[in-house]
Amino acid sequence: MPVDTRGFQEQHIGKRLRIELSEGQTEEIDLLELTICEEPEPCCGITYRLVRTDQSDNIKKQGAVYWAGFSSIAKFEVVGDTFT
């Protein structure tokens, strides 16, 4: 069974994206890597560097690297070209 990548593709790697997480937070990120594995493995998702977030609790730090499963991403959009 193919993995639902929520529309993420290899050409998105290296792009600045805005993602909306299923919990409602919005984050601007630099996409570093896609991880696609055989289901039902929970390792399918994205690795990214956080640029900014609308969370006010300061749990996530700007510039830090995080991972999110595809299932936790409600939607995304490309907001910039290759990051530096």
C-alpha positions as CSV (number, residue, x, y, z in Angstrom):
1,M,0.0,0.0,0.0
2,P,1.5,3.4,-1.0
3,V,2.3,5.9,1.8
4,D,0.2,9.1,1.9
5,T,2.8,11.8,1.8
6,R,0.2,14.6,1.9
7,G,1.5,15.9,-1.4
8,F,5.2,16.2,-0.3
9,Q,7.6,15.3,-3.1
10,E,11.3,15.1,-3.6
11,Q,11.3,18.5,-5.3
12,H,10.1,20.1,-2.1
13,I,13.4,19.3,-0.4
14,G,15.4,22.5,0.1
15,K,12.4,24.7,-0.1
16,R,10.9,27.1,2.4
17,L,7.4,25.8,3.3
18,R,4.5,26.8,5.5
19,I,2.9,23.8,7.2
20,E,-0.2,23.6,9.2
21,L,-0.2,20.8,11.8
22,S,-3.3,18.8,12.6
23,E,-3.3,20.4,16.1
24,G,-3.7,23.8,14.5
25,Q,-0.2,25.3,14.7
26,T,1.4,26.9,11.7
27,E,5.1,26.7,11.1
28,E,7.4,28.1,8.5
29,I,10.2,25.6,7.8
30,D,13.1,24.6,5.6
31,L,12.4,21.1,4.4
32,L,15.5,18.9,4.8
33,E,14.4,15.4,4.1
34,L,11.4,13.1,3.3
35,T,11.3,9.7,5.1
36,I,9.2,7.2,3.3
37,C,9.0,3.6,4.6
38,E,6.7,0.6,4.4
39,E,3.5,0.9,6.3
40,P,2.6,0.5,9.1
41,E,5.9,1.8,10.2
42,P,5.5,5.2,12.0
43,C,8.7,6.6,10.5
44,C,7.1,8.2,7.4
45,G,7.4,12.0,7.6
46,I,9.5,15.0,7.1
47,T,12.7,16.4,8.8
48,Y,12.8,20.2,8.9
49,R,14.5,23.2,10.3
50,L,12.1,25.5,12.1
51,V,12.2,29.1,10.8
52,R,9.2,30.4,12.9
53,T,6.0,29.1,14.5
54,D,2.8,30.6,15.8
55,Q,3.1,28.7,19.1
56,S,3.6,31.0,22.0
57,D,4.7,28.3,24.5
58,N,8.3,28.3,23.2
59,I,8.5,24.4,23.2
60,K,10.1,24.5,19.7
61,K,13.2,26.6,19.1
62,Q,13.9,28.6,16.0
63,G,16.7,27.0,14.0
64,A,16.3,23.6,15.6
65,V,15.7,20.5,13.6
66,Y,12.4,18.5,14.0
67,W,10.6,15.6,12.6
68,A,6.8,15.4,11.9
69,G,4.9,12.4,10.6
70,F,2.9,12.9,7.4
71,S,-0.3,12.1,9.4
72,S,0.3,15.1,11.6
73,I,0.4,17.6,8.7
74,A,-2.9,19.0,7.6
75,K,-1.6,21.0,4.7
76,F,1.4,22.9,3.3
77,E,2.4,25.4,0.8
78,V,5.7,26.5,-0.8
79,V,6.6,30.0,0.3
80,G,10.1,30.4,-1.1
81,D,12.8,29.0,-3.3
82,T,15.8,27.1,-2.1
83,F,16.9,28.2,1.3
84,T,20.4,29.2,2.2
